């Protein structure tokens, strides 16, 4: 049987994805080719219409949420996030530490560099982990590359502002998009790893890790992977629920490039407005330079287009999938795992009974952040309002989309334990004709959001809202972000499926 599980979109989009009146189109957002175009998109996103409709604030909500609790994201989480509210992870991931970040670029094996670091991963970096050594500016640069690859304007704008706060110049940020030769070999290797893990996690190879090992230790490579996986999670959360760009975003909002607060200037509203705009000048060198990071589609004449493209071929036969799972059950992990006894001591109450799976032993390399992440992943699986079967089905769909074989093996085991037959499992790779409209709409949200943050359209979210309601849609989005992160972590590390 040939499976039909595939997302292969090549969508021609000529008009901006956000209309002048703030309404959003039903098509994926087009890809800006140059830096001036990208800045315009960042600014336009301030007028985005959120995807999840919210009721008027009640007096009880006002009292419970407080002064800052009436924002769109906080209300989405409070109303629909579920008991576990796994959306807390991506909403915090990648945020800057309260500590003033270092402005230096990391060198090879940069042990001891600004451990305060950026919260670069899904649930990583909130606490200072003694084994995390990559600095804030470097990890924020990776986040910028991930967001440019995913066409996530919300996150891209925030990373622009953070990079400016570290003292990075406009031209240096432009070089992240247009010319990596302006960076050292270590940074170039890390940038390439971040882009490939974002766009094509299934194509990451031993050779990619070996190239990065020339400049970084294994733990630094793992830290990068965790950071990039978290960035991908956050991109999917912001795009999934349709978060508008911050109104005061641009040029680090109300902060200077040194991080000092900007003095109040009521007498100079024009200057303040310019400070809060992404439409800053671009030097002539970068005015027409086409992005080397975004996945650009070229037409028959070799001319770059703004078409939103996603053409990852995930159409595999059932026998091909089984062969891939069998290979993953025999492979050797690319990155070190903590010995089980030590990992169990680190994880403490977060360690389950029985043998520890490899993913837990991998995360235990970071005794603070890793322990928290294990707890977060287990909580996402075990709590919330989505049924265990629906979560297992989403896990399979997302893992198949990413061709993440360790994650697919785990999902298959869970489905079997829940009483699903082989035929029922592989029906998830088909056209879903055997499933209800509710199930199909939620599967579509998970599959397309996993494929690429902007492939999921407003219409698809609206269809799911009508069929399943906002609570299940929001929790499907947040669970999908969790699985997209898990897929990238486990596949980049080349974990072996446990017997």
VOGU-3710 file (C-alpha; in Angstrom, 3 decimals, decimal comma):
1> xxxxxxxxxx> 0,000/0,000/0,000  1,304/3,427/-0,915  0,637/6,020/1,783  -0,674/9,453/0,907  0,657/11,300/3,937  2,176/14,418/2,441  2,312/18,173/2,736  3,731/19,569/-0,460  2,639/23,141/-0,974  3,863/25,612/-3,522
11> xxxxxxxxxx> 1,561/28,552/-3,047  1,833/31,579/-5,290  1,090/34,675/-3,220  1,310/38,046/-4,880  -0,387/40,252/-2,301  0,704/40,827/1,287  -0,694/38,273/3,730  -2,029/41,079/5,922  -4,452/43,518/4,354  -4,413/47,235/5,125
21> xxxxxxxxxx> -7,469/46,868/7,343  -5,698/44,278/9,487  -7,602/41,289/8,122  -5,666/38,139/7,333  -5,859/36,205/4,084  -6,593/32,482/3,836  -3,222/31,804/2,211  0,159/31,150/3,788  2,157/34,324/4,216  4,543/35,051/1,324
31> xxxxxxxxxx> 8,284/35,111/1,915  10,028/38,498/1,832  13,105/38,278/-0,354  15,186/41,223/0,811  15,865/42,975/4,096  13,712/46,047/3,356  10,803/43,741/2,421  11,331/41,739/5,598  11,199/44,888/7,736  7,932/45,902/6,098
41> xxxxxxxxxx> 6,463/42,487/6,910  7,586/42,854/10,529  5,801/46,183/10,761  2,685/44,896/8,965  2,359/42,083/11,498  1,336/44,657/14,099  -2,048/44,686/12,358  -2,542/40,934/12,356  -5,930/39,543/13,374  -5,495/36,814/16,036
51> xxxxxxxxxx> -6,798/33,371/15,115  -8,419/32,389/18,408  -11,509/34,515/19,195  -11,754/35,554/22,838  -14,796/36,592/24,880  -14,973/39,895/26,702  -13,004/40,015/29,941  -15,102/39,206/32,979  -14,587/40,905/36,323  -13,273/37,617/37,714
61> xxxxxxxxxx> -10,704/37,372/34,908  -9,583/40,938/35,498  -9,040/40,116/39,163  -7,244/36,822/38,466  -5,087/37,966/35,555  -4,023/41,307/36,970  -2,854/44,391/35,104  -0,763/42,527/32,521  -3,036/39,499/32,206  -5,435/40,918/29,648
71> xxxxxxxxxx> -3,094/40,340/26,704  -4,063/37,994/23,896  -1,604/35,177/24,642  -2,114/35,159/28,394  -5,889/34,953/27,934  -5,594/32,162/25,338  -3,528/30,134/27,789  -5,739/30,942/30,769  -8,990/30,114/28,949  -7,967/27,180/26,769
81> xxxxxxxxxx> -4,520/25,954/27,812  -5,738/23,090/29,977  -4,573/21,955/33,381  -1,012/21,385/32,197  -0,919/24,525/29,997  2,041/23,283/27,998  1,893/26,553/26,068  3,844/28,055/28,960  6,957/26,428/27,533  7,041/27,991/24,070
91> xxxxxxxxxx> 5,714/31,334/25,255  8,764/31,687/27,502  11,334/29,988/25,326  13,978/32,203/23,852  13,295/35,166/26,109  16,248/37,125/27,358  17,667/36,535/30,788  17,290/39,310/33,309  21,070/39,446/33,288  22,537/41,914/30,784
101> xxxxxxxxxx> 23,658/39,700/27,873  27,202/39,477/26,681  27,915/41,223/23,388  30,726/38,888/22,370  30,482/36,168/19,771  31,347/32,651/21,013  34,598/31,105/19,979  35,332/27,408/19,674  34,737/25,507/22,931  33,695/28,650/24,743
111> xxxxxxxxxx> 33,338/27,151/28,202  32,241/29,553/30,898  30,712/32,119/28,543  27,674/33,960/29,891  25,788/31,045/31,347  22,808/33,311/31,932  22,278/32,941/28,200  19,052/33,324/26,275  16,088/31,086/26,875  16,743/29,486/23,554
121> xxxxxxxxxx> 14,863/26,237/23,930  11,408/24,938/24,668  11,684/25,161/28,441  15,460/25,666/28,391  17,466/28,497/29,939  15,008/29,777/32,519  17,460/28,716/35,227  21,212/29,020/34,917  22,436/25,547/34,065  26,105/25,008/35,029
131> xxxxxxxxxx> 26,742/22,968/31,891  25,262/25,439/29,403  28,054/27,649/28,060  26,856/29,332/24,852  26,196/33,039/25,148  23,068/35,110/24,652  24,062/36,877/21,457  25,075/33,639/19,750  21,884/31,785/20,692  19,783/34,782/19,712
141> xxxxxxxxxx> 21,502/34,727/16,309  20,469/31,090/15,972  16,903/32,039/16,935  16,950/34,736/14,238  18,043/32,162/11,624  15,346/29,707/12,733  12,661/32,396/12,540  13,814/33,592/9,105  13,783/30,001/7,856  10,260/29,524/9,228
151> xxxxxxxxxx> 9,038/32,951/8,042  7,817/33,670/11,578  7,696/37,448/11,616  6,663/37,730/15,259  9,750/35,921/16,552  11,995/37,427/13,901  11,091/40,924/15,052  11,823/40,113/18,676  15,220/38,605/17,851  16,088/41,670/15,742
161> xxxxxxxxxx> 15,456/43,833/18,767  17,465/41,601/21,085  20,440/41,490/18,733  20,449/45,278/18,541  20,423/45,348/22,346  23,681/43,357/22,433  25,432/45,955/20,266  25,097/44,063/16,998  24,879/46,529/14,111  22,217/46,693/11,428
171> xxxxxxxxxx> 24,720/45,451/8,833  25,792/42,548/11,049  22,182/41,420/11,385  21,743/41,777/7,620  24,760/39,510/7,145  22,928/36,761/9,066  20,524/36,681/6,135  22,753/37,521/3,236  26,411/36,582/3,706  27,696/34,181/6,359
181> xxxxxxxxxx> 31,268/34,674/5,122  31,328/37,760/7,351  31,292/35,393/10,328  33,943/32,934/11,497  34,006/29,221/10,604  32,554/28,226/14,001  29,540/30,504/13,612  28,998/29,415/10,012  28,907/25,750/11,077  26,397/26,529/13,830
191> xxxxxxxxxx> 24,219/28,624/11,506  24,120/25,798/8,950  23,152/23,301/11,654  20,344/25,579/12,874  18,893/26,087/9,403  19,034/22,407/8,433  17,537/21,221/11,720  14,740/23,743/11,229  13,917/23,084/7,599  14,944/19,461/7,069
201> xxxxxxxxxx> 15,398/17,654/10,397  15,244/14,305/8,604  18,281/15,202/6,506  20,612/15,908/9,424  23,493/13,424/9,217  26,546/12,264/11,125  28,584/14,479/8,794  26,663/17,588/9,919  27,477/16,822/13,546  31,126/16,096/12,706
211> xxxxxxxxxx> 31,491/19,441/10,918  30,131/21,195/13,988  32,431/19,167/16,290  35,429/20,889/14,715  34,435/24,009/16,630  32,246/22,978/19,579  32,098/20,312/22,266  29,366/17,677/22,259  27,527/19,440/25,077  27,657/22,741/23,181
221> xxxxxxxxxx> 26,250/21,001/20,101  23,490/19,514/22,241  22,813/22,946/23,731  22,460/24,351/20,193  20,094/21,542/19,239  17,929/22,125/22,308  17,903/25,850/21,636  16,981/25,479/17,965  14,322/22,871/18,770  12,804/25,293/21,265
231> xxxxxxxxxx> 12,915/28,129/18,764  10,989/25,980/16,301  8,457/25,263/19,019  7,993/28,939/19,772  7,627/29,831/16,081  4,815/27,288/15,829  3,036/28,562/18,916  3,082/32,194/17,756  1,967/31,319/14,235  -0,469/28,623/15,312
241> xxxxxxxxxx> -2,594/30,910/17,471  -1,830/33,980/15,326  -0,115/36,359/17,742  0,089/39,936/16,390  3,431/41,704/16,474  3,972/43,924/19,517  2,765/47,454/18,831  5,883/48,951/20,401  8,203/46,487/18,646  11,092/47,706/16,539
251> xxxxxxxxxx> 14,634/48,770/17,269  14,328/47,065/20,689  11,104/48,798/21,601  11,860/51,242/24,397  15,504/50,320/24,907  18,727/51,510/23,390  21,283/49,181/21,853  23,171/49,141/25,161  20,052/47,892/26,894  19,415/51,124/28,820
261> xxxxxxxxxx> 15,762/52,218/29,061  14,812/55,073/26,744  13,868/58,271/28,539  10,243/59,296/28,219  9,876/61,795/25,376  6,324/63,136/25,307  7,600/66,218/23,487  9,023/64,099/20,657  6,294/61,692/19,553  7,767/61,377/16,057
271> xxxxxxxxxx> 11,104/60,209/17,442  9,349/57,771/19,760  7,252/56,398/16,869  10,397/55,894/14,783  12,033/54,117/17,715  9,108/51,693/17,843  9,184/50,898/14,128  10,929/48,109/12,260  11,210/50,358/9,210  14,783/51,433/9,884
281> xxxxxxxxxx> 17,244/52,374/7,118  19,051/49,580/5,304  22,498/50,229/3,869  22,908/50,074/0,107  24,930/46,855/0,399  21,885/44,936/1,646  19,066/46,737/-0,159  18,616/44,136/-2,906  20,413/41,134/-1,436  18,104/38,082/-1,599
291> xxxxxxxxxx> 17,933/35,980/1,546  20,191/32,942/1,738  18,339/31,659/4,812  14,662/31,693/3,835  13,520/28,754/1,670  13,254/30,665/-1,611  11,533/29,162/-4,653  12,987/30,074/-8,055  10,865/30,130/-11,197  11,717/28,479/-14,507
301> xxxxxxxxxx> 13,847/31,459/-15,488  15,849/31,247/-12,262  14,217/34,309/-10,732  13,445/34,237/-6,991  9,756/34,353/-6,100  7,845/35,110/-2,905  5,924/31,856/-3,070  5,492/30,078/0,214  7,051/26,728/-0,461  6,933/23,518/1,472
311> xxxxxxxxxx> 7,758/20,375/-0,448  9,279/17,966/2,071  8,598/14,557/0,574  7,145/12,408/3,331  5,317/9,990/1,056  6,686/6,620/2,108  5,117/3,213/1,766  4,267/1,219/4,841  7,196/-1,109/4,199  9,559/1,870/3,811
321> xxxxxxxxxx> 8,420/3,271/7,141  8,947/-0,099/8,816  12,443/-0,299/7,323  13,264/3,179/8,630  12,014/2,244/12,106  14,099/-0,937/12,026  17,235/1,037/11,110  16,557/3,498/13,944  16,354/0,559/16,357  19,954/-0,378/15,486
331> xxxxxxxxxx> 21,678/3,000/15,176  24,165/4,443/17,663  23,370/7,875/19,197  25,461/10,750/17,876  25,659/12,553/21,198  26,497/11,281/24,684  23,886/9,852/27,036  24,200/10,028/30,802  24,587/6,660/32,501  21,227/5,463/33,792
341> xxxxxxxxxx> 22,044/5,551/37,506  23,387/9,093/37,285  20,488/10,234/35,098  17,978/8,793/37,562  19,660/10,724/40,377  19,528/13,958/38,342  15,902/13,520/37,292  14,753/12,376/40,745  10,931/12,418/40,890  10,727/13,067/37,136
351> xxxxxxxxxx> 12,281/9,661/36,373  9,671/6,981/35,600  9,746/3,392/36,808  11,619/0,935/34,643  14,499/1,589/32,278  15,019/5,241/31,401  14,407/5,982/27,705  17,309/7,440/25,776  15,708/10,854/25,417  15,715/11,295/29,201
361> xxxxxxxxxx> 19,355/10,228/29,455  20,200/12,721/26,703  18,479/15,632/28,461  20,079/14,675/31,778  23,349/16,079/30,384  21,967/19,373/31,694  21,076/18,795/35,351  18,932/21,922/35,749  17,392/22,606/32,348  17,299/18,958/31,342
371> xxxxxxxxxx> 15,417/17,887/34,440  12,879/20,646/33,879  12,452/19,655/30,250  11,855/16,005/31,103  9,136/17,112/33,511  7,624/19,388/30,867  7,486/16,660/28,216  6,000/14,132/30,622  3,432/16,675/31,804  2,405/17,460/28,225
381> xxxxxxxxxx> 1,840/13,745/27,605  0,058/12,972/30,851  -2,128/16,010/31,583  -4,431/18,391/29,752  -7,775/17,805/28,057  -6,756/15,979/24,883  -7,299/12,243/25,122  -4,269/9,917/25,305  -5,310/8,449/21,942  -5,492/11,842/20,237
391> xxxxxxxxxx> -2,079/12,793/21,631  -0,573/9,535/20,407  -2,137/10,069/16,968  -0,774/13,625/16,805  2,638/12,350/17,900  2,654/9,860/15,015  1,441/12,429/12,462  4,027/15,018/13,519  6,864/12,479/13,704  5,984/11,160/10,249
401> xxxxxxxxxx> 5,944/14,710/8,912  9,427/15,279/10,338  10,588/11,733/9,505  11,743/11,620/13,127  12,079/7,882/13,578  12,800/7,700/17,295  9,691/9,800/17,972  7,682/7,741/15,464  8,756/4,544/17,205  7,627/5,914/20,551
411> xxxxxxxxxx> 4,310/7,070/19,084  3,695/3,690/17,503  4,334/1,930/20,803  1,859/4,219/22,561  -0,778/3,599/19,885  -0,362/-0,152/20,181  -0,660/0,088/23,978  -3,911/2,018/23,460  -5,313/-0,859/21,420  -4,666/0,451/17,914
421> xxxxxxxxxx> -3,960/-2,082/15,187  -1,212/-1,708/12,586  -3,854/-0,839/9,990  -5,327/1,856/12,238  -1,882/3,350/12,821  -1,043/3,486/9,121  -4,468/4,945/8,347  -3,044/8,101/9,965  -0,768/8,328/6,905  -3,702/8,280/4,512
431> xxxxxxxxxx> -6,466/10,677/3,518  -8,256/10,431/6,909  -11,555/9,522/5,223  -12,271/7,078/8,050  -12,057/9,788/10,701  -14,649/12,299/11,910  -14,645/15,963/10,747  -13,396/16,935/14,227  -10,480/14,499/14,062  -9,596/15,458/10,503
441> xxxxxxxxxx> -9,564/19,164/11,330  -7,277/18,651/14,340  -5,002/16,310/12,367  -4,728/19,012/9,678  -3,719/21,614/12,246  -1,052/19,282/13,654  0,304/18,120/10,291  0,534/21,527/8,633  1,853/23,320/11,701  4,505/20,629/12,042
451> xxxxxxxxxx> 5,443/21,001/8,387  6,161/24,723/8,637  4,670/27,406/10,921  3,190/29,443/8,070  1,831/26,515/6,041  -1,100/26,286/8,456  -3,702/28,769/7,171  -6,345/30,871/8,893  -9,053/28,890/7,117  -7,731/25,593/8,478
461> xxxxxxxxxx> -7,691/26,955/12,015  -11,208/28,356/11,544  -12,426/24,961/10,317  -10,939/23,268/13,376  -12,462/25,873/15,705  -15,888/25,154/14,223  -15,482/21,365/14,412  -13,673/21,002/17,746  -13,888/24,291/19,652  -11,107/26,608/20,841
471> xxxxxxxxxx> -9,995/24,477/23,787  -9,080/21,445/21,697  -7,595/23,594/18,930  -5,326/25,527/21,298  -4,221/22,360/23,062  -3,594/20,658/19,709  -1,404/23,602/18,709  0,547/23,577/21,962  0,983/19,806/21,912  2,191/19,982/18,308
481> xxxxxxxxxx> 4,808/22,574/19,290  6,001/20,170/21,981  6,303/17,302/19,506  8,060/19,427/16,876  10,703/20,223/19,488  10,958/16,585/20,624  11,369/15,391/17,028  14,294/17,727/16,412  16,055/16,906/19,648  15,799/13,140/19,293
491> xxxxxxxxx> 16,487/12,942/15,560  19,472/15,313/15,667  20,935/13,170/18,440  20,208/10,028/16,404  18,637/8,218/19,339  18,041/4,486/19,100  14,486/3,211/19,415  14,289/1,124/22,563  13,193/-2,527/22,291
//
